[in-house]
């Protein structure tokens, strides 16, 4: 009986590859960068029963047309704005993501960015490097206090809650804005719900952790920045698409918010001539929220388990669209399919 065939869109940690290889045949774009050209990806997908992909792969109607055998798209990321979930569901294709395993690591980067922007760590480093270190004086490189300040978390899901936990250790007042109030968060972390505008007005730190959706695309524009304090720090570890970068540039130049720190950009990699990068009050990292070996291995393992489970007729561990199973015409196990 032929084994199911899988395409893996980038080199992944070995334990995950071993897991896939134990029950599937596979081909892999055996590089880290750049990603496979679209036509290579689509032609590989054409003979795959399942794919393991990165956030940079667009999974849409064109992909589905090119990959008629594909039963599962295992995304190696928690965010899945790269996937047209409705289109997959309609065709009975399962999509999975990698929640939980990256929560603390991503909250750490949010915290690192928050601290770096508040205390001008990158600007200070550059000044030291360039020989622009001024002798100690009372007003040199003043930052913003973190301890005891007010933090506003927009989209307090898993990662936002982990950020809130860190904030409590810094004796901060925690505000949050979600589509729905979260009694657990309010009880466990003494967090207070605010409408978005009120959160923006009251927070010393605004941290965006909500996913990119139709609702959150462009959520932070000129109006939202104008509501923030002129001492506020804005941190985005979600997706670049939630921010209007032009508006952020103008806002930072005008000094409201006081600083921003971004792990994600509208276009990635962001071009080096992005004007935002010229601003001293902007800290940038290259989408490394989950980038530790332990977390990336856990993400790859979870994606691989999802893939292998579905291809062998078992339920996925972390489905995005479990309802796709209702639309599916295939019967498990797929290993009886001809290859
Ligand atoms: C990375 O950005 C992720 O969504 O996991």
Boltz pocket constraint, residues with backbone or C-beta under 6 A from the ligand:
constraints:
  - pocket:
      binder: B
      contacts: [[A, 55], [A, 76], [A, 77], [A, 78], [A, 79], [A, 80], [A, 98], [A, 102], [A, 237], [A, 238], [A, 289], [A, 290]]
      max_distance: 6.0
